[in-house]
Amino acid sequence: MADKKSSAIEKPAVDINHLTKELTNKNSAYIFDLKKRLRELGKSEAEIQIVLEELLPEIVANQKNGLTARKLYGTVTEYTMQFEGTIGQTENKAENTTPWLMWLDNSLLLLGVLALMNGILGLVSKAGENASYGVLTLFVMAAAGGLVFYLMYHYFYRTDAANKDRKGWLKGIGIMVLAILVWVLLFSVTALLPATINPNLTAIPAIVIGAAALAVKWYLKRKYNIANAMVQKR
C-alpha cells in the first residue's frame, strides 16, 4: 500500500502549454529564442521539453515579482553555453536511411544540377532562350534518377551482410538494369510530348528551379541528416 501511495504522489507533470500562455511578452520572447537556439545546437523536441519543464515554473513564479527570465538565467547565449560541445554534433548522429527521404534527396540533387546546367546553357547558347528539356521531362528525369541512385545504395552500398552474397548482387544488377531502362524510356516518352503538356523552360526559370531544388536539398539534409546514397557504407 505504501508503494502505491508513494507512486500516486509523484511530482505532477508540468503543463508547458498552460505555463507558456502565462508568460509576459519579454519572457515569451526569451523562451522563443531559447527553443530556437537549442534546435540550432541539435536538441531534439523531447530534450527541449525537458528544459522547458524545468525553467517555465520558475519563470512564471518569478515574473510576478518583476524578475524576467533574462535576469534569472542570463541571456539565451549565456544559458545555452552549458549545452555547447555536448550536443549538435551532426557527424556523431546515425545517418537517416529512410528510403523516401534518400530518394527525395537524390531527386532534388539531380533536379538542381540538371536545371542549372540547362539554364546556363540556355543563357550562353545562340538562341539564349530555351533550356534543352521541357519542365515535365526535367522533373521526371530527376525523380526516376533519384530512384536509380537509391536502388544502387540499397543493393550495393549498404553494409548489410545479406547484400554481400552472389545472389543478392545478381538480383541487384538485374533490378538496376531494369530501373535504368525505365529511366531512359521515361525520358524518351516525355521528350516527345507536345509543348502544351511539356512546355520548354526558358533559361532564367530553369536556373531558379535548380537553385531552389539545391536549397531545399541542403535544408532537408541538415534537418534530417539524410545518408548519402552515392557513398559506399563500410
ABEGO torsion letter per residue (X at the ends): XAAAAAAAABBBBBBAAAAAAABBAAAAAAAAAAAAAAAAAGBBAAAAAAAAAAAAAAAAAAAAAGBBAAAAAEBAAAAAAAABGABGBAAABBBBABAAAAAAAAAAAAAAAAAAAAAAAAAABAAGBBBABBAAAAAAAAAAAAAAAAAAAAAAABABAAAABAAAAAAAAAAAAAAAAAAAAAAAAAAABBAAABBBBBAAAAAAAAAAAAAAAAAAAAAAGBBBAABBBX
